[in-house]
Amino acid sequence: MKFDFGYFIKVFPQLLAYIPSTLLMAIVAMIIATILGAIIVTLQFSKVKIIKGFANLYISIFRGIPTLVQLFIVYYGLPQLFPILKGLPALFIAIVGLGIKQSSYLAEIFRAAINSVDHGQVEAGLSLNIKYTQLFTHIILPQATVNALPATGNTFVSLLKETSLAFTLGITELFAQGKMLAGGSFKYFETYAAVGITYWLLIVIYTRLQHLLENYLTRPYRRESHVTDKRSEPVRAVGTEASAETH
């Protein structure tokens, strides 16, 4: 069996038409996941044990259930318990299901990012009678955002790939289109290789955009570090000269 390079190239235009639907699912699900993740991490920092326990249980459940099983529970199971959910579009179910799943991971990422900020900065601000809300907004949140960005980006990459599971609910997206093309032509290797490369190129483009965003957000910290280094150089020079005169 020979690799049909001509068919392999021909498949790409047919796949590209379904990239917008795949990106739509991933982006909207990521927005939902970010909002829910922020809410859950807020509950995690609560001093009320019940609220904190609920947040931890939420994270444990949705991190523990496989994504496909979770989509089936939401799409096929919940309408049996709540008839009002019958008739909801499969696309809506897929987006919400993926968003809820990833929110459990983002909550842990956000918690770790907040805890990574030096607490001494907060104590210094409180000693100057600055409100905690102001300290969180202007001190903790910017640094936590920078710290959380790499792991958050990895979560979006995983989410982009998990949109391929939406075909199990009857949604035609990038992977589903590839599956239909492979079934119609019986050229499975060529088709799925094209699908894989398409996903890979999407992730390469996103990774590049993420690096640009990281460089932009960390620029103030790099500038501050550069200034600090410049200021410290004359001090070391003076200290060296003084030592030389003493000898």
C-alpha positions in Angstrom: 0.0 0.0 0.0 1.4 3.3 -1.1 0.9 6.7 0.5 -1.3 8.8 -1.7 0.4 12.2 -1.4 -2.0 13.8 -3.9 -5.0 12.9 -1.8 -3.1 13.9 1.4 -2.8 17.4 0.0 -6.3 17.5 -1.3 -7.7 16.7 2.2 -6.4 19.9 3.8 -8.8 22.4 2.2 -11.8 20.2 3.3 -10.4 20.2 6.8 -9.7 23.9 7.0 -13.4 24.7 6.7 -14.0 23.2 10.1 -11.2 25.0 11.9 -13.6 27.9 12.9 -16.0 25.6 14.6 -13.2 23.9 16.5 -11.7 27.2 17.6 -15.1 28.5 18.6 -15.7 25.5 20.9 -12.2 25.7 22.4 -12.3 29.5 23.0 -15.8 29.7 24.5 -15.1 26.6 26.7 -11.9 28.2 27.8 -13.8 31.4 28.8 -16.3 29.3 30.8 -13.4 27.4 32.4 -11.6 30.6 33.4 -14.7 32.1 35.0 -15.6 29.0 36.9 -12.0 28.3 37.8 -11.7 31.9 39.3 -14.9 31.3 41.3 -13.7 27.9 42.6 -10.3 29.2 43.6 -12.1 32.0 45.5 -14.1 29.4 47.4 -10.9 27.5 48.1 -9.5 30.5 50.0 -12.6 30.8 52.1 -12.3 30.3 55.8 -15.6 28.6 56.0 -14.9 24.8 56.0 -18.1 23.8 54.1 -17.4 26.3 51.3 -13.8 25.2 51.0 -14.8 21.5 51.2 -17.3 22.1 48.3 -14.6 23.7 46.2 -12.2 20.8 46.8 -14.9 18.2 46.1 -15.7 20.0 42.8 -12.1 19.8 41.7 -11.7 16.2 42.8 -14.9 15.1 40.9 -14.3 16.8 37.6 -10.6 16.0 37.5 -11.3 12.4 38.2 -14.0 11.7 35.6 -12.8 11.2 32.0 -13.9 13.9 29.6 -15.8 11.6 27.4 -17.7 10.0 30.3 -18.5 13.5 31.6 -19.9 14.6 28.2 -22.1 11.5 28.0 -23.4 12.1 31.5 -24.3 15.7 30.7 -25.8 14.9 27.2 -27.5 11.6 27.8 -27.9 11.4 31.6 -29.0 14.7 32.9 -32.0 15.1 30.6 -33.4 11.9 32.3 -33.2 13.5 35.7 -34.1 17.0 34.5 -36.5 16.9 31.5 -36.1 20.6 31.0 -32.6 19.9 29.6 -34.0 17.8 26.8 -33.5 19.3 23.4 -30.5 21.4 24.2 -28.1 21.7 21.3 -25.2 19.2 21.3 -22.8 22.1 20.6 -23.9 23.9 23.8 -23.6 20.7 25.8 -20.1 20.0 24.5 -18.9 23.6 25.2 -20.3 23.7 28.7 -19.0 20.1 29.5 -15.5 20.9 28.3 -15.5 24.2 30.2 -16.6 22.6 33.5 -13.9 19.9 33.0 -11.1 22.3 32.5 -12.2 24.7 35.2 -11.2 22.1 37.8 -7.6 22.2 36.4 -7.6 26.0 36.1 -8.7 26.4 39.7 -5.6 24.5 40.9 -3.4 26.5 38.6 -4.8 29.7 39.8 -4.4 28.6 43.5 -0.8 27.7 42.9 -0.1 30.9 41.1 -1.6 33.0 43.9 0.4 31.1 46.6 3.6 31.6 44.6 3.5 35.4 45.1 5.7 36.4 48.1 3.3 37.0 51.0 5.8 39.5 52.4 4.6 42.1 49.9 1.1 41.8 51.2 2.3 42.1 54.8 4.2 45.2 53.9 1.2 46.7 52.2 -1.1 46.0 55.2 1.4 47.6 57.5 1.0 50.8 55.4 -2.8 50.6 55.9 -3.4 49.7 52.2 -6.7 47.7 51.7 -6.3 44.0 50.9 -8.5 44.4 47.8 -6.1 47.0 46.5 -3.1 44.8 47.3 -4.7 41.9 45.5 -5.7 43.9 42.5 -2.4 45.7 42.0 0.2 43.4 43.6 -0.9 39.8 43.8 -3.1 39.5 40.7 -0.6 40.8 38.1 2.2 38.5 39.4 -0.1 35.6 39.7 -1.3 36.1 36.2 2.2 35.9 34.9 2.9 32.8 37.0 -0.2 31.1 35.8 0.1 31.9 32.1 2.3 28.9 31.0 0.1 26.3 32.8 -3.1 28.0 31.6 -1.7 27.9 28.1 -1.1 24.1 28.4 -4.7 23.7 29.6 -6.0 25.5 26.4 -3.8 23.2 24.3 -5.4 20.2 26.0 -8.8 21.7 25.5 -8.2 22.4 21.8 -7.4 18.7 21.4 -10.3 17.5 23.5 -12.8 19.2 21.2 -12.3 16.2 19.0 -14.5 14.3 21.5 -17.4 16.4 20.4 -18.0 14.2 17.4 -19.4 11.5 19.8 -22.3 13.9 20.4 -22.9 14.3 16.6 -21.1 17.5 16.2 -19.2 18.0 13.0 -15.8 19.6 13.8 -12.3 19.1 12.6 -11.9 15.5 13.7 -15.4 14.5 12.8 -14.9 15.8 9.3 -11.6 13.8 9.0 -13.4 10.7 10.2 -16.1 11.1 7.5 -13.5 11.7 4.8 -11.5 8.6 5.9 -14.6 6.5 5.9 -15.6 7.6 2.4 -12.2 7.3 0.8 -10.7 4.4 2.8 -7.5 6.4 2.9 -7.2 6.4 6.7 -3.5 7.0 7.1 -3.5 10.0 4.7 -6.6 11.5 6.2 -5.7 11.1 9.9 -2.2 12.3 9.2 -3.7 15.5 7.7 -6.0 15.9 10.7 -3.0 15.5 13.1 -0.9 18.0 11.2 -3.8 20.5 11.2 -4.1 20.2 15.0 -0.4 20.5 15.3 -0.2 23.7 13.3 -3.0 25.2 15.3 -1.1 24.5 18.5 2.1 25.8 17.0 0.4 29.1 16.1 -1.2 29.4 19.6 2.1 28.6 21.3 3.8 31.4 19.4 1.0 33.8 20.4 1.3 32.7 24.0 5.0 33.4 24.1 4.4 36.9 22.7 1.9 37.5 25.5 4.2 36.2 28.1 7.0 38.5 26.9 4.6 41.4 27.0 3.4 40.7 30.5 6.9 40.1 31.9 8.4 43.1 30.3 7.8 45.4 33.3 9.6 42.9 35.6 12.5 42.6 33.2 12.8 46.3 33.0 12.7 46.6 36.8 15.4 43.9 37.1 17.6 45.7 34.5 17.4 49.0 36.4 18.3 47.2 39.6 21.3 45.7 38.0 22.4 49.0 36.7 22.1 50.7 40.0 24.1 48.0 41.7 27.0 48.3 39.4 28.4 51.7 40.7 28.1 50.4 44.2 30.2 47.4 43.5 32.7 49.7 41.7 33.0 52.1 44.6 33.4 49.2 46.9 36.2 47.8 44.8 38.0 51.2 44.6 37.8 51.6 48.3 39.2 48.2 48.9 42.1 48.9 46.5 42.9 52.2 48.3 43.0 50.4 51.6 45.5 47.9 50.3 
